[in-house]
Amino acid sequence: MSTETAASGSASSERAPLQFGYWVPNVSGGLIASKIPQRTDWSPEYNAKLAQIAEGNGFSHALTQIRFMAGYGAEYQHESVSFSQHLLANTKKLKVIAAILPGPWNPTLAAKQLASIDHYSKGRIAINVVSGWFKSEFVAINQPWLEHAERYRRSEEFIKVLKGIWDQDSESFTFHGNFYQYNAYPLRPKPLQKPHPEIFQGGNSVDARSMAARVSDLLLLNGQKTIADFRELIDDTKRRAVEEGRAGKVRFGVNAFVIVRDTEEEALQVWREIVGKADKDAVEGFRKEVQQAGQSSKEGKGMWADSSVEDLVQYNDGFKSKLIGTAQQVADRILLFKSLGIDFVLTAFLHFQEEVEQFGKQVLPLVREGEAQGRGVNAEKEIAISGHIYS
């Protein structure tokens, strides 16, 4: 089967069920740059309860954020790896993805931390390697700021090193790269998970897709404006993976801000209020920072490169995914994503605890029912149901 056929929706019905994760609000301000009231809190106590709610309502993953300084509404930030341990200690099944930023982190520390946490949690830690968009942060902590392609080249080498250190069959690790050097380094104990903990990364650019094709397990995409945009990104990454000898090794996720209400108009009204009460200074500061990062890719089409100010009220273009409507509408759009090649939906909400529970009780059963009926396989059929809103 060609990668084009797979991406166009004729993939086997044997595909695994969709997985669902949520952005952990371990950073103050929630997941929007808006002054609308939110019943979401960044505290350890709130987040422990949220993780338990998510685990009990069908979520498989939670992703902690990494920030080293305030900016764009995020006045306070808990560190991602230690916060992930807090969530793991308060749950039994949930897998937690710790965001790690090459530059401030050395892969030796990351490999050792995550291997130990894998034992503490009985195989429930994963990693999200963040290549970096926040130049001011790097400047503030006196870390070299690399240009777009070099940031991804460093991240790719970072992942290669992690895999080498974690290699279950290797007694020691030797590596001489452009950014990292190792001479017969032994890691004991190795992680429990084999061959290694899951490795996530984000990115829409050619640099990101190429890196994912070579080394990552899952590529997280920002929300996209059209179905054609999703198809292009997924199909191109699959093609690159085939060329690298990793056919079928890369899965795909999508960021989405979810608003489910009894009627579509009620959901849209909440979205309008979020955007209407946008923190304009925070949105503008974020826009300048991230669009420089996206437009500095060689094709000028990295993450956020074509995002409007309205889009950027949600940090990861989550409004573009259009999971805004009734439970059935949102479920139909999720099944459309699956038919396009999406394996994982990473969600964010206005009021996290209440709305994570609502999503689990109202939306997920409809998705599972659709999967059981054979939906999420034929893209053209799914496009006929809800694809018009992405055109």
N, C-alpha and C positions, 0 to 999 in steps of 0.2 A: 504494500500500500504506500502510495506517495505521501509525503508530508502535506502536500496541498489537499489531497483527499481527506486526510485525517482532520485537518483544520477546518475543512468545509462542512464537517458534520456527519460524515459517513463512517465514523469510527465504530468499533465494535461495541455492542451493548454490554460487553463484559467489563467495561470501565468501572472502576471503583466508585462507590457513592461519593458525592461531594462532601468535602470537609469544610467546617466553619470555624473561624477564629475571630477574636475581637482585639482591637487596640486597647492595651492596658492604660488607663488614665493615671500613670505614675508621674505625670507632669500636670501642673495646675492649669486651669483654663479649659479643660476638656479637649475635644478634638475639633473645635471650631474657633475662629477668631471673631467672636460675636459677643455683644453685650446682653444677649437674651438670657434670662435666668435659666440656670442648669442645675438639676439635682444630681450632679456628678462631682465627686471629690477625689483628690489625689492622695488621700491619706492611706496608710497601711491597713487600717481597720476597714475602711470602705472597700478597698481593693480585695481584701481577703474574702469578704462577704460576696463581692461581685464574682470572684473566681468560683466560689462554691455554687452560686446561682447558674453561672455559665456551664459548669461541669454537669449540673443536674438537669440542664435543658438542651443537651445535644451538641454543645460546642466541644471541639476536640483540641483547640489551640488558643493560646493567648500570647500576644506580642508586646513585650515591654519596650518602651521608647528610650532612646539615649539622647540626653542633652547635658552639656557641661556648664551652660550658663543660661540666664534668663533671656528671653526675646520673644516678641510677637505674641504676647499674652501668656507666656509660660514663665511666670514669676518664680516658681519653685519646681525642682526636679529631683526625684529619687533616682539613684544610680540603677542601671538596668539589671546587671547580673545579681547583685545582692537582693534587689526587689523580686527577681524571678525566684530566688530561693525562698523568699517569704511566701510567695504564692504557692510554690510546690509543697511547702510545709503545711499549708492549709487546705490542700486538695488531695485526691487519691488517684484520679485518672487524667486530669488535664495536662497536656503537654505545654510547656512554656518556652517561647522563643525569645531568647535574650539578644537584644540589639547590641552590636559591638562595632566600634569605629576604628579601623586601622589608622595608625598615627598615634593617637593617645594610647591604644592598646598594642602591646607586642604579642605576636601569636603564641609565644611560649606561655605567657600568663593565661591567655584565653584557653589554650589547649589543656593546661593543668586545672584551671578553674572548672571548666565544663566537664572534664573527665571525672573529677571528684563529685560534682553536682549530679552527674549521671548515676553515680553509685548511691548518693543520698536519696535520690528521687526514684530509683529503680527504673531508669531509662526514660525519663520524661523531660529532658532538657533538649533544646534545639538552639540554633544560632541564626541571627539575621545579620549579615555583613553589610554595613552601611558605608558606602564609598565617600559620602560627605558632600553636603551642599552649603554648609554654614561657615563661610569663610571667616566671618568676624570671630567665631568661636575658636578656630585654629589660631588666629592672630592673638587672641586674648591669652591662650595657654602656651604660646610660643612654639607651636607645631608648624612645620613647613606646609604651606598650601600648594598642592600640586594642581596642575591643570587637568581638565576633564579626563582625557585619555590616560594620563599617568595615574590618576586616582583609581581608575578601574584596573589598571595594570598592577598597582600595588595590592588592591583587594584580591585580584586573582592569585597573586603570589601568596598572599595571606592564607587563602583557602588551600592552596597546594601544600603549604607548610602544615596547616592543621591536619589535613588528611595524612600527610607523611608521618607526623608525630603520633597520630592515632592509629596508624596501621597495625592491625591486630597480629600480623605475621612478622613484624619487624622488631628486632631487639633494640635497635638504635636508628637514629635519623641523621643523615648527612645531606646538606643542601647548600648550594652556592648560587644565590639569585641576585637580582638587582637591588632588592630591598632587605633581604633577610639571609643570614648565614648560620649554618649549623654544622657541628663537627661531632658525629657519633653521639647525639643526644638521646638518652633513654627515658621514656615516660612509663612510670609504673605508679598506679594501675592504669591500664587502658580504659576507655569508656566501656560501659556494658553494651551499648547499642552497636550492632554490627551492620555494615562495615564501620559506621561512625554516626554520631548525632546528625539529624537532618540539618542541611545547610540551605538557608533561604537568602535571597538577595532581591533588591528592588532595581528598577530601571527600565526605561523605554528606548534608550539610545542604542545605536549600533554597538558601541563599546559595551554596554550592559548586556545586550543580547549575545554578543560574542563570548563574553565572560561566562554567562549562564550556560551556554552550549558546551563550554569546555570543563567547567568545574562545579556548578551548583546543582542542587536537587530541585529547587523551585524558584521561579522568577515571578516576583510580585509586580504586577502592572498597576499603574495609576488608572483611574477611570478614563474612558475614552469617549469621544464624541459620537463615533459611528461604528457600526458593525464592521465596516471595511477596515477601520483602524485596528480593531481587535484582531481580525483575521491576518492583517499584514504583520503585526508584531508576533503573533503566535506561530504563523506559518514560517516566517523568516528564521525565528529561533529554532524551530524544529529542523529546518533545512541545515542550519549551521551545526546542530547537534549531530545530524547524520554525517556531515563532513568530518566531524571530530571523532567519529566512531562511537557516539553516545546516543544512538537512536533510541527514543522512548525513555531516556534517562531524566529528561527535564520536564517537570510539571509546571503548571501555571496558576497563579492566583490573581485576584482582582481586588482592589480597594473599593469599598462602597460605604457611603453614609446612608443609614437606613432610617426611614420615617414611615412607620405603619400606623394608619388610623382607620376608623370605620369607613370613611369614604375617601376617594382620591382627592377631592377638594379640600378636606380637612388636612390631609397630609401635605398638600401643596401650600396651604396657608401657613403651616409650621415652617416649611422651607422658606417661604417669602419673608416671614418674620425674622428668621435667622439671618438672612441676607440683608434685610432692611435695617437690622440693628448691628450690622458689621462694625467691628472695631477698625475704623478706617486706617488709623496709624499703624496698627499691627499688620493689617492686610497689605498695606503699601510697603512696609519694611520687609515683610516676607516675600512679596512679589519681586522686589529688587534683588534680594539675595538668591532666590531659587531660579529666577529666569536667567540671571547671569550664569548660573551653573548649567542649566539646560541648554542655553544657546551657545555655550562654549564647546559643546560637542561638535565634531567635525561636520556633521550634517545639520547642525542647528536645531535638532529635534529631540533633545533629551526630555526628561521629566519636566513638566511645567512650561516648556518652551512656548506653547501656544495657548496657555491657560488664561482666561479672562480674570479680572478682579473678582467678579462674582464667583467663579470657580474656586478661587484661592481662599475664600472664606472657610473652606474645608481643606485642610493641609494637603491631602493626597488626592485631590481632584475627585473626591468621593461623591459629589453631587452628580458628576457626569455619568456615573453608573446607573442613576435613575431608579434606585430601589426606594422609591417614594410613591406610596399609594396604599391600596388595600392589601391585606395579607395575600389574597389570590394573585393580584397584580405583581407583587414583589416576588412571589414564588415562581410565577410564569417567567419573569425576567431572569431569575437565577437559573432556571432550566434552559433558557436561551444561552446564557453564559456557558453552561456545561456543554451544550451542543457545539459551541465555537472552540472548545478545547480547554475551558477553565476547569480546574480541579479543586480549587480552594477559594473561599470567599472570606475576605478579611473585613470585618464590619466595624463601624463606629456608630454611636447613638448620641442623642441629646441628653437623655436621662438614663444613664447606663444600666443601673440595677433593674429598674422597672422594665426597660425596653429590651434588654437581653432576655429577660424572662418571657416577655410578650412574644418576641421573635421565636423563642424555642417552643412556645405553646401554640402559636397561630401560624407561623410561616413554615417552620421545619417539617411539621407533619404533611403539609401540602407538597413540599419538595420531595419528601420520601414517597408519598403516594404517587407523584408523577414519575419518579424513577422506577417504581415497581411496575408502572404501566408502560414502561419503555420510552418515556419522554427523556429529553436531554441528549438525544442521540442524533436525530435528524435536524440539522440546522434550518433547512428550508421550512419544515413544519413549524419549528419554534418561531422563526421569523414571521410566519403568517399569523401567529398568535399575538406577539407583542413587539416584534421588531420595528414596527412603524415609528416607535418613539425615539429610536436611535438614528433615524435617517435625517 
